[in-house]
Amino acid sequence: MTPALPRPHERIRLTGTPVGRMVHIAEFGDDIDPLQREQLHAYGLSTRHAVRVLQQQPMTVILCDHVEIALEHSVARHIWVEAG
Protein backbone atom coordinates (compact mmCIF):
# COMPACT_ATOMS: atom_id res chain seq x y z
CA MET A 1 0.00 0.00 0.00
CA THR A 2 1.43 3.38 -1.05
CA PRO A 3 1.34 6.15 1.58
CA ALA A 4 -1.04 8.95 0.71
CA LEU A 5 0.20 12.43 -0.05
CA PRO A 6 -0.56 14.72 2.87
CA ARG A 7 -3.36 17.21 2.45
CA PRO A 8 -2.25 20.86 2.36
CA HIS A 9 -0.84 21.86 5.75
CA GLU A 10 -1.00 18.26 7.05
CA ARG A 11 2.45 17.24 8.28
CA ILE A 12 3.97 13.81 7.76
CA ARG A 13 7.48 12.43 8.20
CA LEU A 14 9.79 12.67 5.23
CA THR A 15 10.23 8.89 5.44
CA GLY A 16 6.46 8.49 4.87
CA THR A 17 6.39 10.60 1.70
CA PRO A 18 5.83 8.65 -1.54
CA VAL A 19 8.62 8.62 -4.12
CA GLY A 20 8.16 11.29 -6.79
CA ARG A 21 6.22 13.71 -4.58
CA MET A 22 7.09 17.36 -4.18
CA VAL A 23 6.68 18.59 -0.60
CA HIS A 24 7.80 21.50 1.55
CA ILE A 25 9.95 21.16 4.64
CA ALA A 26 7.68 22.03 7.56
CA GLU A 27 9.83 21.39 10.61
CA PHE A 28 12.98 19.71 11.86
CA GLY A 29 12.33 17.55 14.91
CA ASP A 30 14.18 18.16 18.16
CA ASP A 31 15.80 14.72 17.87
CA ILE A 32 18.08 15.88 15.04
CA ASP A 33 21.56 16.58 16.35
CA PRO A 34 22.39 20.32 16.17
CA LEU A 35 25.46 19.60 14.00
CA GLN A 36 23.32 17.57 11.58
CA ARG A 37 20.77 20.39 11.51
CA GLU A 38 23.55 22.85 10.54
CA GLN A 39 24.69 20.48 7.79
CA LEU A 40 21.13 20.22 6.44
CA HIS A 41 20.88 24.01 6.39
CA ALA A 42 24.23 24.20 4.58
CA TYR A 43 22.78 21.91 1.88
CA GLY A 44 19.88 24.32 1.45
CA LEU A 45 17.27 22.55 3.53
CA SER A 46 15.20 24.98 5.51
CA THR A 47 11.57 25.32 6.50
CA ARG A 48 9.17 26.06 3.64
CA HIS A 49 11.79 24.85 1.11
CA ALA A 50 10.42 22.58 -1.62
CA VAL A 51 12.02 19.17 -2.16
CA ARG A 52 11.18 16.15 -4.33
CA VAL A 53 11.49 12.64 -2.91
CA LEU A 54 13.55 10.50 -5.31
CA GLN A 55 13.81 7.26 -3.31
CA GLN A 56 13.08 5.81 0.11
CA GLN A 57 15.23 2.65 0.12
CA PRO A 58 17.88 1.94 1.22
CA MET A 59 18.06 5.63 2.19
CA THR A 60 15.80 8.62 1.69
CA VAL A 61 17.08 10.63 -1.27
CA ILE A 62 15.65 14.05 -2.04
CA LEU A 63 16.25 16.65 -4.73
CA CYS A 64 16.81 20.14 -3.35
CA ASP A 65 17.70 22.91 -5.80
CA HIS A 66 19.16 20.49 -8.39
CA VAL A 67 21.23 18.71 -5.72
CA GLU A 68 20.50 15.14 -4.64
CA ILE A 69 20.82 14.63 -0.89
CA ALA A 70 20.89 11.16 0.68
CA LEU A 71 19.61 10.99 4.24
CA GLU A 72 19.75 8.08 6.65
CA HIS A 73 16.30 7.11 7.90
CA SER A 74 17.43 7.97 11.43
CA VAL A 75 17.59 11.61 10.27
CA ALA A 76 14.83 11.69 7.63
CA ARG A 77 12.20 10.40 10.07
CA HIS A 78 12.69 13.57 12.14
CA ILE A 79 12.03 15.89 9.20
CA TRP A 80 8.37 16.84 8.85
CA VAL A 81 6.95 17.87 5.49
CA GLU A 82 3.66 19.07 4.05
CA ALA A 83 2.15 19.20 0.59
CA GLY A 84 1.89 22.38 -1.48
Gaussian input, Z-matrix of N, CA and C with variables (Angstrom, degrees):
# hf/3-21g

backbone

0 1
 N
 C     1     B1
 C     2     B2     1     A1
 N     3     B3     2     A2     1     D1
 C     4     B4     3     A3     2     D2
 C     5     B5     4     A4     3     D3
 N     6     B6     5     A5     4     D4
 C     7     B7     6     A6     5     D5
 C     8     B8     7     A7     6     D6
 N     9     B9     8     A8     7     D7
 C    10    B10     9     A9     8     D8
 C    11    B11    10    A10     9     D9
 N    12    B12    11    A11    10    D10
 C    13    B13    12    A12    11    D11
 C    14    B14    13    A13    12    D12
 N    15    B15    14    A14    13    D13
 C    16    B16    15    A15    14    D14
 C    17    B17    16    A16    15    D15
 N    18    B18    17    A17    16    D16
 C    19    B19    18    A18    17    D17
 C    20    B20    19    A19    18    D18
 N    21    B21    20    A20    19    D19
 C    22    B22    21    A21    20    D20
 C    23    B23    22    A22    21    D21
 N    24    B24    23    A23    22    D22
 C    25    B25    24    A24    23    D23
 C    26    B26    25    A25    24    D24
 N    27    B27    26    A26    25    D25
 C    28    B28    27    A27    26    D26
 C    29    B29    28    A28    27    D27
 N    30    B30    29    A29    28    D28
 C    31    B31    30    A30    29    D29
 C    32    B32    31    A31    30    D30
 N    33    B33    32    A32    31    D31
 C    34    B34    33    A33    32    D32
 C    35    B35    34    A34    33    D33
 N    36    B36    35    A35    34    D34
 C    37    B37    36    A36    35    D35
 C    38    B38    37    A37    36    D36
 N    39    B39    38    A38    37    D37
 C    40    B40    39    A39    38    D38
 C    41    B41    40    A40    39    D39
 N    42    B42    41    A41    40    D40
 C    43    B43    42    A42    41    D41
 C    44    B44    43    A43    42    D42
 N    45    B45    44    A44    43    D43
 C    46    B46    45    A45    44    D44
 C    47    B47    46    A46    45    D45
 N    48    B48    47    A47    46    D46
 C    49    B49    48    A48    47    D47
 C    50    B50    49    A49    48    D48
 N    51    B51    50    A50    49    D49
 C    52    B52    51    A51    50    D50
 C    53    B53    52    A52    51    D51
 N    54    B54    53    A53    52    D52
 C    55    B55    54    A54    53    D53
 C    56    B56    55    A55    54    D54
 N    57    B57    56    A56    55    D55
 C    58    B58    57    A57    56    D56
 C    59    B59    58    A58    57    D57
 N    60    B60    59    A59    58    D58
 C    61    B61    60    A60    59    D59
 C    62    B62    61    A61    60    D60
 N    63    B63    62    A62    61    D61
 C    64    B64    63    A63    62    D62
 C    65    B65    64    A64    63    D63
 N    66    B66    65    A65    64    D64
 C    67    B67    66    A66    65    D65
 C    68    B68    67    A67    66    D66
 N    69    B69    68    A68    67    D67
 C    70    B70    69    A69    68    D68
 C    71    B71    70    A70    69    D69
 N    72    B72    71    A71    70    D70
 C    73    B73    72    A72    71    D71
 C    74    B74    73    A73    72    D72
 N    75    B75    74    A74    73    D73
 C    76    B76    75    A75    74    D74
 C    77    B77    76    A76    75    D75
 N    78    B78    77    A77    76    D76
 C    79    B79    78    A78    77    D77
 C    80    B80    79    A79    78    D78
 N    81    B81    80    A80    79    D79
 C    82    B82    81    A81    80    D80
 C    83    B83    82    A82    81    D81
 N    84    B84    83    A83    82    D82
 C    85    B85    84    A84    83    D83
 C    86    B86    85    A85    84    D84
 N    87    B87    86    A86    85    D85
 C    88    B88    87    A87    86    D86
 C    89    B89    88    A88    87    D87
 N    90    B90    89    A89    88    D88
 C    91    B91    90    A90    89    D89
 C    92    B92    91    A91    90    D90
 N    93    B93    92    A92    91    D91
 C    94    B94    93    A93    92    D92
 C    95    B95    94    A94    93    D93
 N    96    B96    95    A95    94    D94
 C    97    B97    96    A96    95    D95
 C    98    B98    97    A97    96    D96
 N    99    B99    98    A98    97    D97
 C   100   B100    99    A99    98    D98
 C   101   B101   100   A100    99    D99
 N   102   B102   101   A101   100   D100
 C   103   B103   102   A102   101   D101
 C   104   B104   103   A103   102   D102
 N   105   B105   104   A104   103   D103
 C   106   B106   105   A105   104   D104
 C   107   B107   106   A106   105   D105
 N   108   B108   107   A107   106   D106
 C   109   B109   108   A108   107   D107
 C   110   B110   109   A109   108   D108
 N   111   B111   110   A110   109   D109
 C   112   B112   111   A111   110   D110
 C   113   B113   112   A112   111   D111
 N   114   B114   113   A113   112   D112
 C   115   B115   114   A114   113   D113
 C   116   B116   115   A115   114   D114
 N   117   B117   116   A116   115   D115
 C   118   B118   117   A117   116   D116
 C   119   B119   118   A118   117   D117
 N   120   B120   119   A119   118   D118
 C   121   B121   120   A120   119   D119
 C   122   B122   121   A121   120   D120
 N   123   B123   122   A122   121   D121
 C   124   B124   123   A123   122   D122
 C   125   B125   124   A124   123   D123
 N   126   B126   125   A125   124   D124
 C   127   B127   126   A126   125   D125
 C   128   B128   127   A127   126   D126
 N   129   B129   128   A128   127   D127
 C   130   B130   129   A129   128   D128
 C   131   B131   130   A130   129   D129
 N   132   B132   131   A131   130   D130
 C   133   B133   132   A132   131   D131
 C   134   B134   133   A133   132   D132
 N   135   B135   134   A134   133   D133
 C   136   B136   135   A135   134   D134
 C   137   B137   136   A136   135   D135
 N   138   B138   137   A137   136   D136
 C   139   B139   138   A138   137   D137
 C   140   B140   139   A139   138   D138
 N   141   B141   140   A140   139   D139
 C   142   B142   141   A141   140   D140
 C   143   B143   142   A142   141   D141
 N   144   B144   143   A143   142   D142
 C   145   B145   144   A144   143   D143
 C   146   B146   145   A145   144   D144
 N   147   B147   146   A146   145   D145
 C   148   B148   147   A147   146   D146
 C   149   B149   148   A148   147   D147
 N   150   B150   149   A149   148   D148
 C   151   B151   150   A150   149   D149
 C   152   B152   151   A151   150   D150
 N   153   B153   152   A152   151   D151
 C   154   B154   153   A153   152   D152
 C   155   B155   154   A154   153   D153
 N   156   B156   155   A155   154   D154
 C   157   B157   156   A156   155   D155
 C   158   B158   157   A157   156   D156
 N   159   B159   158   A158   157   D157
 C   160   B160   159   A159   158   D158
 C   161   B161   160   A160   159   D159
 N   162   B162   161   A161   160   D160
 C   163   B163   162   A162   161   D161
 C   164   B164   163   A163   162   D162
 N   165   B165   164   A164   163   D163
 C   166   B166   165   A165   164   D164
 C   167   B167   166   A166   165   D165
 N   168   B168   167   A167   166   D166
 C   169   B169   168   A168   167   D167
 C   170   B170   169   A169   168   D168
 N   171   B171   170   A170   169   D169
 C   172   B172   171   A171   170   D170
 C   173   B173   172   A172   171   D171
 N   174   B174   173   A173   172   D172
 C   175   B175   174   A174   173   D173
 C   176   B176   175   A175   174   D174
 N   177   B177   176   A176   175   D175
 C   178   B178   177   A177   176   D176
 C   179   B179   178   A178   177   D177
 N   180   B180   179   A179   178   D178
 C   181   B181   180   A180   179   D179
 C   182   B182   181   A181   180   D180
 N   183   B183   182   A182   181   D181
 C   184   B184   183   A183   182   D182
 C   185   B185   184   A184   183   D183
 N   186   B186   185   A185   184   D184
 C   187   B187   186   A186   185   D185
 C   188   B188   187   A187   186   D186
 N   189   B189   188   A188   187   D187
 C   190   B190   189   A189   188   D188
 C   191   B191   190   A190   189   D189
 N   192   B192   191   A191   190   D190
 C   193   B193   192   A192   191   D191
 C   194   B194   193   A193   192   D192
 N   195   B195   194   A194   193   D193
 C   196   B196   195   A195   194   D194
 C   197   B197   196   A196   195   D195
 N   198   B198   197   A197   196   D196
 C   199   B199   198   A198   197   D197
 C   200   B200   199   A199   198   D198
 N   201   B201   200   A200   199   D199
 C   202   B202   201   A201   200   D200
 C   203   B203   202   A202   201   D201
 N   204   B204   203   A203   202   D202
 C   205   B205   204   A204   203   D203
 C   206   B206   205   A205   204   D204
 N   207   B207   206   A206   205   D205
 C   208   B208   207   A207   206   D206
 C   209   B209   208   A208   207   D207
 N   210   B210   209   A209   208   D208
 C   211   B211   210   A210   209   D209
 C   212   B212   211   A211   210   D210
 N   213   B213   212   A212   211   D211
 C   214   B214   213   A213   212   D212
 C   215   B215   214   A214   213   D213
 N   216   B216   215   A215   214   D214
 C   217   B217   216   A216   215   D215
 C   218   B218   217   A217   216   D216
 N   219   B219   218   A218   217   D217
 C   220   B220   219   A219   218   D218
 C   221   B221   220   A220   219   D219
 N   222   B222   221   A221   220   D220
 C   223   B223   222   A222   221   D221
 C   224   B224   223   A223   222   D222
 N   225   B225   224   A224   223   D223
 C   226   B226   225   A225   224   D224
 C   227   B227   226   A226   225   D225
 N   228   B228   227   A227   226   D226
 C   229   B229   228   A228   227   D227
 C   230   B230   229   A229   228   D228
 N   231   B231   230   A230   229   D229
 C   232   B232   231   A231   230   D230
 C   233   B233   232   A232   231   D231
 N   234   B234   233   A233   232   D232
 C   235   B235   234   A234   233   D233
 C   236   B236   235   A235   234   D234
 N   237   B237   236   A236   235   D235
 C   238   B238   237   A237   236   D236
 C   239   B239   238   A238   237   D237
 N   240   B240   239   A239   238   D238
 C   241   B241   240   A240   239   D239
 C   242   B242   241   A241   240   D240
 N   243   B243   242   A242   241   D241
 C   244   B244   243   A243   242   D242
 C   245   B245   244   A244   243   D243
 N   246   B246   245   A245   244   D244
 C   247   B247   246   A246   245   D245
 C   248   B248   247   A247   246   D246
 N   249   B249   248   A248   247   D247
 C   250   B250   249   A249   248   D248
 C   251   B251   250   A250   249   D249

   B1=1.4504
   B2=1.5241
   B3=1.3225
   B4=1.4537
   B5=1.5251
   B6=1.3411
   B7=1.4705
   B8=1.5269
   B9=1.3013
   B10=1.4593
   B11=1.5206
   B12=1.3221
   B13=1.4567
   B14=1.5226
   B15=1.3248
   B16=1.4668
   B17=1.5228
   B18=1.3238
   B19=1.4601
   B20=1.5237
   B21=1.3408
   B22=1.4699
   B23=1.5266
   B24=1.3106
   B25=1.4611
   B26=1.5263
   B27=1.3505
   B28=1.4594
   B29=1.5273
   B30=1.3031
   B31=1.4644
   B32=1.5232
   B33=1.3393
   B34=1.4565
   B35=1.5222
   B36=1.3149
   B37=1.4657
   B38=1.5224
   B39=1.3125
   B40=1.4541
   B41=1.5251
   B42=1.3253
   B43=1.4623
   B44=1.5256
   B45=1.3219
   B46=1.4624
   B47=1.5150
   B48=1.3148
   B49=1.4613
   B50=1.5273
   B51=1.3305
   B52=1.4681
   B53=1.5319
   B54=1.3263
   B55=1.4637
   B56=1.5304
   B57=1.3293
   B58=1.4602
   B59=1.5117
   B60=1.3209
   B61=1.4704
   B62=1.5202
   B63=1.3188
   B64=1.4584
   B65=1.5253
   B66=1.3214
   B67=1.4660
   B68=1.5241
   B69=1.3146
   B70=1.4664
   B71=1.5239
   B72=1.3157
   B73=1.4595
   B74=1.5285
   B75=1.3257
   B76=1.4617
   B77=1.5274
   B78=1.3343
   B79=1.4667
   B80=1.5284
   B81=1.3046
   B82=1.4515
   B83=1.5202
   B84=1.3277
   B85=1.4603
   B86=1.5156
   B87=1.3134
   B88=1.4651
   B89=1.5257
   B90=1.3431
   B91=1.4602
   B92=1.5233
   B93=1.3295
   B94=1.4654
   B95=1.5243
   B96=1.3167
   B97=1.4598
   B98=1.5307
   B99=1.3296
   B100=1.4706
   B101=1.5302
   B102=1.3351
   B103=1.4616
   B104=1.5328
   B105=1.3301
   B106=1.4639
   B107=1.5247
   B108=1.3163
   B109=1.4632
   B110=1.5342
   B111=1.3416
   B112=1.4678
   B113=1.5296
   B114=1.3374
   B115=1.4577
   B116=1.5319
   B117=1.3180
   B118=1.4658
   B119=1.5260
   B120=1.3120
   B121=1.4670
   B122=1.5233
   B123=1.3366
   B124=1.4665
   B125=1.5264
   B126=1.3417
   B127=1.4665
   B128=1.5255
   B129=1.3215
   B130=1.4528
   B131=1.5118
   B132=1.3282
   B133=1.4597
   B134=1.5243
   B135=1.2936
   B136=1.4519
   B137=1.5271
   B138=1.3157
   B139=1.4568
   B140=1.5257
   B141=1.3054
   B142=1.4707
   B143=1.5286
   B144=1.3370
   B145=1.4580
   B146=1.5271
   B147=1.3172
   B148=1.4646
   B149=1.5277
   B150=1.3340
   B151=1.4608
   B152=1.5202
   B153=1.3315
   B154=1.4649
   B155=1.5214
   B156=1.3328
   B157=1.4612
   B158=1.5260
   B159=1.3390
   B160=1.4610
   B161=1.5194
   B162=1.3177
   B163=1.4669
   B164=1.5167
   B165=1.3419
   B166=1.4597
   B167=1.5267
   B168=1.3141
   B169=1.4597
   B170=1.5213
   B171=1.2867
   B172=1.4631
   B173=1.5286
   B174=1.3354
   B175=1.4646
   B176=1.5177
   B177=1.3180
   B178=1.4554
   B179=1.5242
   B180=1.3292
   B181=1.4596
   B182=1.5191
   B183=1.3238
   B184=1.4584
   B185=1.5206
   B186=1.3185
   B187=1.4598
   B188=1.5206
   B189=1.3186
   B190=1.4625
   B191=1.5209
   B192=1.3163
   B193=1.4677
   B194=1.5341
   B195=1.3156
   B196=1.4644
   B197=1.5200
   B198=1.3301
   B199=1.4575
   B200=1.5211
   B201=1.3356
   B202=1.4598
   B203=1.5220
   B204=1.3347
   B205=1.4557
   B206=1.5241
   B207=1.3306
   B208=1.4563
   B209=1.5198
   B210=1.3193
   B211=1.4623
   B212=1.5185
   B213=1.3107
   B214=1.4544
   B215=1.5237
   B216=1.3228
   B217=1.4645
   B218=1.5244
   B219=1.3297
   B220=1.4676
   B221=1.5242
   B222=1.3245
   B223=1.4670
   B224=1.5230
   B225=1.3332
   B226=1.4649
   B227=1.5258
   B228=1.3293
   B229=1.4785
   B230=1.5262
   B231=1.3333
   B232=1.4696
   B233=1.5316
   B234=1.3374
   B235=1.4591
   B236=1.5198
   B237=1.3198
   B238=1.4655
   B239=1.5250
   B240=1.3239
   B241=1.4569
   B242=1.5196
   B243=1.3274
   B244=1.4649
   B245=1.5107
   B246=1.3118
   B247=1.4592
   B248=1.5238
   B249=1.3384
   B250=1.4595
   B251=1.4370
   A1=109.00
   A2=117.56
   A3=123.24
   A4=109.81
   A5=117.51
   A6=119.27
   A7=110.56
   A8=115.83
   A9=120.92
   A10=110.54
   A11=115.68
   A12=120.55
   A13=107.96
   A14=116.72
   A15=117.81
   A16=111.13
   A17=115.26
   A18=119.82
   A19=107.72
   A20=118.03
   A21=118.98
   A22=111.61
   A23=115.64
   A24=125.52
   A25=113.54
   A26=118.32
   A27=121.53
   A28=107.10
   A29=117.01
   A30=121.01
   A31=111.03
   A32=114.91
   A33=121.52
   A34=107.59
   A35=116.28
   A36=120.71
   A37=109.34
   A38=116.24
   A39=120.43
   A40=110.41
   A41=117.64
   A42=121.03
   A43=112.36
   A44=118.61
   A45=122.21
   A46=113.42
   A47=117.56
   A48=122.11
   A49=109.81
   A50=117.88
   A51=120.29
   A52=112.18
   A53=114.78
   A54=121.80
   A55=109.11
   A56=115.55
   A57=121.92
   A58=114.43
   A59=117.60
   A60=121.16
   A61=112.04
   A62=114.50
   A63=122.09
   A64=106.64
   A65=116.23
   A66=122.37
   A67=108.86
   A68=115.42
   A69=121.54
   A70=108.92
   A71=116.09
   A72=120.40
   A73=107.48
   A74=116.20
   A75=120.58
   A76=111.49
   A77=115.12
   A78=118.23
   A79=109.70
   A80=115.90
   A81=122.66
   A82=106.94
   A83=116.67
   A84=120.78
   A85=112.22
   A86=115.61
   A87=121.63
   A88=112.68
   A89=117.08
   A90=120.42
   A91=113.42
   A92=117.77
   A93=120.09
   A94=108.61
   A95=114.90
   A96=121.35
   A97=109.58
   A98=118.55
   A99=120.70
   A100=113.56
   A101=117.87
   A102=120.80
   A103=110.13
   A104=117.11
   A105=120.14
   A106=110.72
   A107=116.80
   A108=121.15
   A109=110.25
   A110=116.57
   A111=120.73
   A112=110.77
   A113=116.47
   A114=120.19
   A115=110.91
   A116=117.09
   A117=120.98
   A118=110.34
   A119=116.82
   A120=120.68
   A121=110.89
   A122=116.86
   A123=120.65
   A124=111.33
   A125=116.88
   A126=121.20
   A127=112.33
   A128=117.01
   A129=120.67
   A130=115.19
   A131=116.77
   A132=119.43
   A133=109.71
   A134=115.20
   A135=121.12
   A136=107.64
   A137=116.33
   A138=119.28
   A139=110.21
   A140=114.21
   A141=126.14
   A142=112.23
   A143=118.83
   A144=121.46
   A145=109.49
   A146=117.12
   A147=121.73
   A148=110.64
   A149=115.22
   A150=121.97
   A151=108.88
   A152=116.85
   A153=121.95
   A154=107.75
   A155=115.79
   A156=121.14
   A157=108.25
   A158=116.53
   A159=121.83
   A160=112.76
   A161=117.76
   A162=121.24
   A163=109.37
   A164=114.97
   A165=120.59
   A166=112.49
   A167=118.70
   A168=121.74
   A169=109.88
   A170=121.31
   A171=126.91
   A172=112.65
   A173=117.02
   A174=121.91
   A175=107.84
   A176=116.41
   A177=120.69
   A178=107.35
   A179=116.16
   A180=121.08
   A181=107.19
   A182=115.82
   A183=121.24
   A184=109.59
   A185=114.97
   A186=122.10
   A187=106.96
   A188=115.38
   A189=121.88
   A190=107.48
   A191=117.42
   A192=121.40
   A193=112.12
   A194=117.12
   A195=123.89
   A196=113.61
   A197=117.72
   A198=122.38
   A199=108.60
   A200=116.38
   A201=120.46
   A202=109.02
   A203=115.43
   A204=121.69
   A205=107.82
   A206=116.71
   A207=122.22
   A208=108.98
   A209=115.80
   A210=121.36
   A211=110.07
   A212=117.11
   A213=120.49
   A214=107.75
   A215=116.24
   A216=120.06
   A217=111.83
   A218=116.59
   A219=119.82
   A220=111.62
   A221=117.52
   A222=122.27
   A223=110.02
   A224=117.29
   A225=121.98
   A226=112.71
   A227=117.24
   A228=118.55
   A229=112.20
   A230=116.63
   A231=120.55
   A232=112.32
   A233=115.91
   A234=120.99
   A235=107.15
   A236=115.82
   A237=122.10
   A238=109.08
   A239=115.64
   A240=121.41
   A241=110.27
   A242=115.43
   A243=120.80
   A244=108.89
   A245=115.82
   A246=121.84
   A247=109.96
   A248=113.69
   A249=123.98
   A250=115.62
   D1=128.12
   D2=-179.07
   D3=-83.53
   D4=132.41
   D5=177.34
   D6=-61.46
   D7=143.74
   D8=179.62
   D9=-78.39
   D10=148.71
   D11=174.31
   D12=-69.19
   D13=136.67
   D14=179.68
   D15=-64.40
   D16=148.18
   D17=173.88
   D18=-70.47
   D19=158.31
   D20=179.16
   D21=-50.25
   D22=131.18
   D23=178.05
   D24=72.40
   D25=6.03
   D26=172.46
   D27=-91.69
   D28=126.96
   D29=-176.26
   D30=-94.69
   D31=137.26
   D32=172.73
   D33=-135.08
   D34=166.16
   D35=177.60
   D36=-72.90
   D37=147.36
   D38=177.30
   D39=-57.76
   D40=-35.71
   D41=179.94
   D42=-66.92
   D43=-17.44
   D44=179.09
   D45=-97.03
   D46=4.93
   D47=-177.63
   D48=-86.73
   D49=128.69
   D50=-179.82
   D51=-63.05
   D52=146.59
   D53=177.30
   D54=-60.00
   D55=137.50
   D56=179.02
   D57=94.66
   D58=-11.44
   D59=-176.89
   D60=-82.38
   D61=143.64
   D62=173.13
   D63=-98.99
   D64=127.41
   D65=179.83
   D66=-137.43
   D67=169.64
   D68=176.20
   D69=-111.94
   D70=139.77
   D71=174.39
   D72=-65.48
   D73=126.01
   D74=-179.16
   D75=-101.47
   D76=-39.81
   D77=-173.75
   D78=-166.04
   D79=148.70
   D80=171.92
   D81=-104.03
   D82=124.28
   D83=-178.83
   D84=-65.21
   D85=157.30
   D86=-179.25
   D87=-67.55
   D88=-16.43
   D89=-178.37
   D90=-79.15
   D91=-6.06
   D92=176.42
   D93=-79.74
   D94=127.95
   D95=179.40
   D96=-56.61
   D97=138.36
   D98=-179.59
   D99=-54.56
   D100=-37.23
   D101=178.23
   D102=-65.84
   D103=-42.41
   D104=176.89
   D105=-62.94
   D106=-39.75
   D107=178.85
   D108=-60.37
   D109=-42.59
   D110=177.71
   D111=-62.98
   D112=-40.40
   D113=178.62
   D114=-64.01
   D115=-41.51
   D116=178.24
   D117=-62.14
   D118=-42.17
   D119=177.24
   D120=-63.69
   D121=-38.11
   D122=178.98
   D123=-64.37
   D124=-30.24
   D125=177.16
   D126=-80.32
   D127=-3.65
   D128=178.42
   D129=101.70
   D130=2.27
   D131=179.21
   D132=-82.86
   D133=121.21
   D134=176.65
   D135=-149.12
   D136=165.65
   D137=-179.44
   D138=-61.07
   D139=143.69
   D140=-179.04
   D141=75.58
   D142=-0.29
   D143=179.84
   D144=-78.67
   D145=136.04
   D146=179.32
   D147=-83.07
   D148=136.79
   D149=175.39
   D150=-137.44
   D151=154.31
   D152=174.84
   D153=-113.54
   D154=133.46
   D155=178.79
   D156=-82.73
   D157=120.88
   D158=-178.67
   D159=-96.69
   D160=-33.75
   D161=177.48
   D162=-159.97
   D163=159.20
   D164=177.90
   D165=-119.43
   D166=-13.64
   D167=-178.50
   D168=-132.62
   D169=139.99
   D170=-1.73
   D171=-78.31
   D172=-10.40
   D173=175.85
   D174=-130.36
   D175=165.18
   D176=172.49
   D177=-83.76
   D178=124.75
   D179=178.39
   D180=-119.84
   D181=128.99
   D182=179.68
   D183=-123.48
   D184=158.49
   D185=174.72
   D186=-109.01
   D187=121.78
   D188=-178.56
   D189=-130.69
   D190=110.20
   D191=179.50
   D192=52.61
   D193=50.55
   D194=176.73
   D195=68.56
   D196=14.15
   D197=177.69
   D198=-120.03
   D199=127.41
   D200=175.52
   D201=-84.17
   D202=132.14
   D203=-179.23
   D204=-124.69
   D205=122.98
   D206=177.27
   D207=-95.77
   D208=128.55
   D209=-178.50
   D210=-122.53
   D211=134.44
   D212=173.03
   D213=-66.51
   D214=148.76
   D215=-179.44
   D216=-60.85
   D217=-27.97
   D218=179.01
   D219=-64.62
   D220=-23.00
   D221=175.78
   D222=-95.86
   D223=-48.53
   D224=-174.84
   D225=-59.60
   D226=-30.55
   D227=-178.55
   D228=-70.67
   D229=-13.52
   D230=179.03
   D231=-101.52
   D232=10.47
   D233=175.07
   D234=-106.95
   D235=122.15
   D236=-178.22
   D237=-100.24
   D238=137.12
   D239=-177.71
   D240=-129.12
   D241=164.48
   D242=174.71
   D243=-143.75
   D244=154.50
   D245=179.65
   D246=-75.63
   D247=153.11
   D248=173.24
   D249=21.04

